[in-house]
């Protein structure tokens, strides 16, 4: 897989070749070392159940015969939210590569500001190029439905596909790894619910209502049901991601006009911290606010006590699990993989869950991400 194209960046330049993978001697594969996982720091934020599942997966792969495999990991970006995914994927590819099992690259477009249509085109072209150059497994953070046909063509050729971050249910992908959005929204809703006065009152959700983004709608709906079931009026504000000033101004008006009055705010995405700006603009700085993800602005407002808790997706584990699952499908089979993943598997979706980080643990959590190499 040597032709990565001028529009793609390589994360840490992985072109893993080992004696076992590079040799045509079948006896050479038998000398490959067992997989050795990189130890993570001790921390209350380590998801122990997920770690136990990964340990079992690695143990079973180590029992199997060595099956050299070329894997393509295709991400939307190497920066921001996707940086921890790249870190995890690189670590897994390195561990599998050193043990003589995997070669491949972790790739993403050079520009983090690539337009959606162009990004879809880039990914589709690289799926096709990867297959043509001998990829035997694909791990991808899909842009959307535009990737489905190319992935299905790869799957029809016997190439396993694992999706990360956003599922592509219209494709024939084998496994999705990430958050189950309705469950995550419900969890976040319950975090804020404990901070609210008794109903009646209005809860403002900085969320998503446009069906063009199903994951965003599902996460928003998960939270909405929590508040409606508890007797609150719910106002869903459609996030205007690319215009912060307008986004905040519209929320300010919604807070001031709400009847019954707003008693709390919750943000569902990485721009959740804008809830603080809107509350300040509406002269309501004491409203409890709960958010998603761990943008620098979010961490800053948590240190001030303005954001009471945030819910962070486990991007590092998304990236880390992808190559292991794809390789495992080849080495021990999809049925064995599903049996091992069963504690977190719902159908064909591996539910990573989220880290719930209270405001008074923001620095400890930041230190954990830094030690893991998963800072955004």
N, C-alpha and C positions, 0 to 999 in steps of 0.2 A: 504494500500500500504506500507507494512512494510519491504519487501525484496528489498532493493535497490542495493544489490550486492557490492562486494568488489572493483570493478573497477570504481565505480561511487561516485562522491562527491556531497554532498547536500549543496546548497546555503542557509546559515543561518539556516539550519535544520528545514525547515517548515514541521511539521506534525500537521496541524491545526485541532483541534477538539473543537467544541463549544457545548453548551447545546442543541441548536437546532439541530445540525447535529448528535449529539451522542444520541439523544433520539428517542425512538420509538413512543412516544406520539405525534399524529398529531397536538394537540393543542400547543405543545411546539414551533413548527416552526412559529406560528403566533406571538410569542413574540420576534422574532429576531429583532435586531435594524436595522434601515435604514443604508445603506452604507454611510460612511463618508470618503471622499477623503482626503488624506494627502495634506495640502496646500503647494504649491511651492513658492519659493522666487520671489518677483517682479523682472522682468528682461526683457530687450528688446529682449532677445533670446527665450522667451516663445512663442511657436507657437499658437497664439490665436485661429485660426480657428480649429485646432486639439483639443485644450482644450474645445472649445464650443461643438464639436461633442462628446467628452468623457462625458461632463456634461449632455448632452441630453441622452446618452446611460445609464448612471447611474440613471438618473431620471426615465426613463422608466422601468429599472430593479426594482427600488424601488417600483414602482406601482404594480408590478406583485406579485403573491404568492411566498412564499419562497420555492425554489427547491434545497434542499441539493445536492451537486455534488462533486465528487472526480475528480480532475484534475491532470494530469501529465504534467510537463513542462520539456522538454528534450532539453538541449543546447549542442553545440559543445564544449564549454569551459566556465569556470567561470572567466577567466582572460582576460586581454588585451581588444581587441575589443568587446568581449562578456560580459565583466564585467557590463557595463551599462544595457545590456539586462537582466542580472540576477537581478540587482537592481530593475528595473522596474517591472519585473515579481514577485519578492518577495513582493514588495509594494502592487501590485494589489491582490495577493493571501492573503496577510495579511488583507487588507480592506474587501475582500469578506469573509474571515474566521471569523473575528471579528463580522461581521453582521450575521453570522450563515448560510452562504451559501456554503462555499467551504472548502474541506480538500485537502491536496496534498503536493507534493514536487517540488522544482526546482533542477534538477539534471544535471550533466555533468561528463564526464570522469575525473579521478583524474589528468591525465597527459595532459598538453596542447600540447604536442608534439606527441600525438597519431597518428599513420599512418592512412591514409585515409581508407584503407581496413578494418583495425581493428576498426576504429571509426564507419564505416558503420555497421559493425557486432554488436558492442556494442549498437548502437541506435536501430537496428532492434530487438535485443533480449529484450531491455527494453520496446519497444513498445508492444511486445507480452506479456512480464511479467506484464506490467501495466494493460493491458486489462484483463489478467487472474486474477489480484488482485482487479478488480472492478473499474478501471478508467472509467469515463463517458465522458471525454473530454481530448484531447491531444493538447498541444502547442509545436511546435518543430522548431528548426533551422536545417533543413534537411541537410545531408551530400551530397545527390545526389539521382540519380535514384534508388540506392540500397535500399532506404527506402520505395519506392512507394508501393510495394506489401503488406508489413506489414501494412502500413497506410490504404490502401484500404480495407484490411480485417477488420480493426477496424471500418472504416466508414460503411461497410456493416452490422455491428452489431449495427448501430445507434449511434456511437460515433463520435461527431463532431471533426474536425481537423483544426487547424489554423497553417499555416507556417509563420515563421519569417525570415528576413534577405535574404534568398534565396528561391525563389518559387519552387514548385515541380508540374509543370503544367501537368505532365504525371499522377499524382494521382487525386483522386476525392476530394481533400481537399476543404473545404468550402470557406475559405478566406485566402489571403496572406496579410501580413502587412510588409511594408518596402519601400525601394526606388524603383522607376521604373527607371531602369538603363539607358535606352536610353535618357529619359528626363533629368536625373541627369547629364549625360555626355554633353548633349546640353547646360544645364545651365552653367556648368563649362567652356565649350568652349567659351561661350559668355562673361564670366568674363575675360578670357585672351584676347579675341578679342579686347576689349576696350583698352588694353595696347600695342597693336602691331603697328608698323609702317605700312604704306600702302603696299599692295602686289605689287611686288612679294616677296617671302621669303618662308622659310621652317619652319614649326612648328613640333617639335619633341614631340610625345605623348609616354610617358612611360605607356604603356597600355597592352592590351591582344588581341591576334589574333587567338589563338588555339580554335577551336569550342568545345573542351572538356568542356570549362567553358563559357556557353552561357551568363551569366550575365556580365562577364568581357568583352566579345566581344561587347555586346550591349552598355555598358557604353562607351567603346572606340569609337564605331561607332557614337554614339551621338555627341561626341566632333569632330570627324573627319569631319562629314558633315558640321559643322559650319565653319571650316577653308577652306574646299574645296569650299563651296559656296561663300566664301569671296575672292577667287582667290589665296589662298596659296597652296603651295606644302605640303603634309603631309607625314611624316615619322613615322610609328608606330613601336616602339621598344617593343619587347616581353619581359615583365618583367621576370627576373630570381630571383624569390623571395628568394630562399635558398642560393644564392651566391652573396652577395652584391658586392664584389670586381670585379667579372666578369661582373655583371650587369652595374656597373659604367664604367668599362673599355670599354665595347662595346658601351655605349652611348657616351663616349668621342670620339671614332673613328667616330661615326655617325655625331656628331656635327662638327668635323674637316673636314669631307669629303663632307658635304652637299652642294649641288648646286641646287638652290640658297642657300645662307647662312641661317643658323638657326636664326630666329628672336624671338623665344619664346619657352618655354617648358611647358608641362602640364603633371602632373602625376595623374593617375586615382584611385590609391589604397593607402593603409596605408603606403606603402614604397615609396610614392611619393617624400619624402624629398631627395631621391637619385638624383633627378634632379639637386639639388644644388651641390652635389659632382661631378657630371658629368660636369656641367658648369665650375666649378673651375678647374677640370682636363684638360679641353679644353681651359683654359685661357680665359673664356668668362663669368666673374662674373656679368656682367651688364645685361645679358639676363633676361627678365621678366619670372617669374616662378609662376605657380598656381598649387595647389595640392588638394588631397582628404584626408579626415579623419584627426585625431588630435593626431598622434603619438607624444611622447615627443620631438623627433628630429624635427618634423614639427613645433611645437610650438617654439622651440629654434631658428630655422631659421627665423620664422616670427618676433620674437623679434629683430633680426638683420636687418630686412627689406629685407632679401634675398628671402623669399617667400611672394608674394604680397597678396595672399588670399588662403584660403582653404575651402573645402566644406565638411561639417561634417554630416554624417548620424545620424538620431535621434534614436539611439539604445535604449535609455531609454524608449521612447514611444513604440517601438516595443514590448519590454518585458511587458510594462504596459498594452497595449491594448490586448495582447493575451488572458490572462485569462478572461478578461471582455467580449470579443467577444464570446469565447467558452461558458461561463456561459450564456450569453445573448441568444445564439442559443437555449439553453435548456429552459430558462425561458420565453422568448417572441417570439422565433421563428426566423428562418433565414430570412424570408421576412421582418419582422420588423427591424431586424439588418441591412439589406442592405439599408432600407429606411433611417435609422438614419445615417449610414456611407456614404450616397450618396454624400455629398460635396467633399469627398476625394476618392470615390470609382470609379474605372475604371474597369467595368466588375466585377470580383471577387477579384481585387487587390486594397488594401487600400494604396494610395500613400502618404507616410509620407513626401516626399520632403527632402530637406537638408538645413542645416544652412550655409549661406554664411558668412564667417568670414574674414574681411580684416585684414591685418597685424597689424594695429594700435589698434585693439580691441582684440588682442589675450589674454591679461591678464584678461579683463572683461569676456571673454568667458570661460576662464579657471576657474575663480571664480564661474561663473554660474554652470558649470559642478560639481564643488566641492560642492556647496550648495545643488544641486539636489541629489548628491551621484552618479553621472554618469561619474566620471572621469575614464579614461582608464589606 
